[in-house]
Amino acid sequence: MRRVARTRRVAIGGVVATTCGLALFIESSATGHTSGSTTLASAASSSSGSSTSTGSSSDSTSGYNDSSSASFGGGTAPTSSSGQSTAVSGGS
Amino acid sequence: MRLGSQMKPAMRASAIGHAEFPIWGGKAIVSASERSGLAAALTQVKRTLGAFDVACSSFREDSELAVLNASAGEPVVVSGLLFAAIREAVRAARLTGGAVDPTVGQALIAHGINPPMNDRPVRIESVPGYEAIGLDDAEHRIRVAVGVRLDLGATAKALAADMAALAASSAAGCGVLVGLCGDIAVAGDPPEEGWTVRVTDDHRHGERAGQTVAIRTGGLATSSVTVRRGAHMGEAVHHLIDPATGQPAGGPWRTVSVTAPSCADANTASTAAIVMGNSARAWLEQHTFPARLVGHDGSVYYTSGWPQTGDEL
């Protein structure tokens, strides 16, 4: 595992959303002292650290919490409207 | 956080505050059901989009995602936001049987849709698939298999719209609509008539043939192959990659619009429908996604209660 720096996470938005069962945070970060793991928030601004692998992660997604999958689908249908549109939904 | 029941009654359309600004090669729209709430909503939306850009962009070399891609093969601890975005992308891949997959990064570069981050040549081939991503929820640690490049374009923009709408509605104390390059999320109490949204092929050209609908909750997303963003072998290509082939998706649909409880799910479903092709209608019905599907020949199909009136096609 690359050893670069420790990130000090500072909540700027706090808990801003709970979407699809996930508690989501918006964070900023500041570089702190060296520790045992890479943090990309700091590595993104300074990527000069050396690399070693601890093998602590695997390629599987067994740690992924997909409990929100049960709620996939079931949207409320829109209604037809003749009013002036507020927004446009189209390809990008 | 102020919740819907604490907000003032829905306002008429004339009281809506509205702002637009460019974002990610397209247009961002922020509307507040009360004009006085627009400034606070805008602040929250721009803060959210800034955070997403730093964390998830495939178009800047200093993003967290770019560094993660450059560290393929190593377990790396990432910010909570990037972790959530990648987890959402993996969720989308699982729920669509791999039709929407974040491991399309190399294919997007090969087709000239995303910029290369180094001089290494890339080949067009089927994408590795989401199982090449290891996620450690406890430590926010991610490991991407060697040779894999992630791109979150299929899901992160819609997730950003959801998060921005929620944050903006909370800050503004009224209903808010956020549109990011055609991905629409709403939060809080809507205007009396709902949020009216024009559905068409290109979010920058609402004057083109389409349909106007109204939504009150969740999200509305449209995926289309009519917008060309890349070039391969001298030919313009669209950006919706079929993970099974590594090529821009074919199939019968030029544009698919979907409503869902969140914009993230709406966009996952609309993108999957383009990739799935002929089986998309049955898949959308199976998951009870209201959808409007437009074929290359201009024929239009509807699923799960999407209104059929007022459509110009």
Interface residues (C-beta under 8 A of the other chain):
Chain A: M1 R2 T7 R9 I12 G13 V16 A17 T19 C20 L22 L24 F25 I26 E27 S28 S29 S37 T38 T39 L40 A41 A43 A44 S45 S47 S51 S53 T54 G55 S56 S57 S58 D59 S60 T61 G63 Y64 N65 D66 S68 S69 S71 F72 G73 G74 G75 T76 A77 P78 T79 S80 S81 S82 G83 Q84 S85 T86 A87 V88 S89 G90 G91 S92
Chain B: A13 I16 H18 W24 G25 G26 I29 S31 Q44 R47 T48 A51 V54 A55 D62 S63 E64 A66 V67 L68 A70 S71 G73 E74 P75 V76 V77 V78 S79 G80 L81 L82 A84 R87 E88 V90 R91 R94 L95 Y130 E131 A132 I133 G134 L135 D136 D137 A138 E139 R141 I142 R143 A145 L159 D162 M163 L166 A167 S170 L177 G179 C181 G182 D183 I184 E193 G194 W195 T196 V197 R198 V199 T200 D201 D202 H203 R204 H205 G206 G210 Q211 T212 V213 A214 I215 R216 T217 G218 L220 A221 T222 S223 S224 V225 T226 V227 H238 T255 S257 V258 T259 A260 P261 S262 A264 D265 A266 A269 Q286 H287 T288 F289 P290 S304 G305 W306 P307 T309 G310
